[in-house]
Amino acid sequence: MTEPTKDQKIWQVVAAIPPGCVASYGQIADMAAWAGRPGISVKLWENSQKGTPFPGIA
């Protein structure tokens, strides 16, 4: 089995955020094992398609 990509790790973390809760870009990066790299979360979010089912990123 292959290791998930950094994008897949970020989306897994975002998908695990309960409805009604929010997480910062930095928190998401930390939980995806990319501590200190919130830009990864930002870039992925900016490049995502509109209408994503994950509106909880603050």
C-alpha positions in Angstrom: 0.0 0.0 0.0 1.3 3.4 -0.9 1.6 6.4 1.5 -1.1 9.1 1.0 0.1 12.2 -0.7 0.3 15.5 1.2 -2.9 16.6 -0.5 -4.7 13.4 0.5 -3.5 13.8 4.1 -4.9 17.4 4.2 -8.3 16.3 2.8 -8.5 13.4 5.3 -8.0 15.9 8.1 -10.5 18.3 6.7 -13.1 15.5 6.2 -12.6 14.6 9.9 -13.6 18.1 11.2 -17.0 17.7 12.7 -19.9 19.8 11.3 -20.1 23.1 13.1 -16.4 23.1 14.0 -13.6 25.0 12.3 -9.8 24.6 12.1 -7.1 27.0 11.0 -4.8 26.3 8.2 -2.0 25.8 10.7 -4.1 23.3 12.7 -4.9 21.3 9.6 -1.3 21.2 8.6 -0.3 20.1 12.1 -2.9 17.3 12.1 -1.7 16.1 8.7 1.9 15.8 9.9 3.0 19.0 8.1 3.6 21.0 11.3 4.7 24.6 10.6 3.6 24.5 7.0 0.1 26.0 6.9 0.8 27.2 3.3 0.2 23.7 2.2 -3.4 23.9 3.5 -3.9 27.3 2.0 -2.6 26.3 -1.5 -4.7 23.2 -1.6 -7.8 25.1 -0.5 -7.2 27.9 -3.1 -6.8 25.3 -5.9 -9.8 23.3 -4.9 -13.0 23.5 -6.9 -15.9 25.7 -5.8 -18.7 23.8 -4.2 -16.4 21.6 -2.1 -18.2 19.8 0.7 -15.6 21.1 3.2 -16.6 24.7 4.0 -15.2 24.6 7.6 -11.7 25.9 6.9 -11.1 29.3 8.6 
